[in-house]
Amino acid sequence: MTTRNWKHPPQNMQEAIETCLTHALTKHRRSIDHVATDMGLANKWVLYKWIESGRLPAVLIRPFEAACRANHVTRFLAHAGHHL
C-alpha cells in the first residue's frame, strides 16, 4: 500500500473537497454519510452535488473541514490567493 502525501496543496476546489473526504475516510474512518450528518445537512446528496460542481458555500467550509478533520479547502483558498 502506498502512502499519500497529505501536505501537497490541491490544484482546484473540487480536488480540495475530494482530498478532505479521502482524508476523513482513510485516517478517521468517516464516510460521506457521517460527514454530511456532522455538517447538519438533511441528506448526503447535497454534499455529492457540491463535490461534483466544486462549489461549497462559504459558511459551510469550517463545518465541512471540522467534520472531515482536515483543512484542505482552506489551504487551497490560501494558496490560490497567494497567501502561502
N, C-alpha and C positions, 0 to 999 in steps of 0.2 A: 504494500500500500504506500503510495506516495504522500509526502507531507505537503501541505498547502502553505504558501507564504501569505499570511493574513495582513502583512504590512504594505502590500502592493496597492497603490491608490487606484480605485476604479476609473475607467475611462469615460463612462456615461452614467446617467442616473439609473437606467434600467439595470446595469451591471452592479451598481451600488446596492440597490434593493435586493437583487438576487444574491449578492455576497452576504448581506446581513442575514437573509433567510438560510443560506447554506451554513453560515456560522452557527446560527441557532440550532440547526438540525444536527450538525456534526459534533459541536462542542458541548451543547446543553440538552440534546435530545428533545428539542421543542419543535413540533410540527407547525405547519402553517395554520392549522386549526387553533392551536394554543396561542400563537402569536395574535391571530385575529381576536380571540376571546380576551386576551390581556389588553388589547388596544381598545376594547369596548365596541367592536363592530358587531353588527347584527348577524352577519354571515361571512364566510371566508371568500365568497365570490367577489366581493368588493375589493379585497386585497389582491386577488388574482387579476382583476381589471387594472389596478394600479401597477402591478408588475408588468403586464403586457404593454401598457402605454408608457411606462416610465414616468408617470406623473403622480406624485404623492402630495396631498395637501400639506402646506407648511405647518399648520397647527398639529398635525399628526406625526411629524418627523420624530420628535422626542419620545412620544409613547411607542412608536414603532421600534426605535432603537432600544428603548428600555425593555420591550418585550423580547427582542432578539438578543439582547445583552451584547450589542456591538454598535459601533458608531461609524460605519462605512458611508452612510448617506451624508453626514455632517462633514466627514473627511473629503468626500467628493466635492461638496459645495465650497469648502475652503480651498481645495486645490484648483477648482475651476475659477475661483475669484482671485487667484494668485496670492493667497494668504498663507501658504505653506512654504 
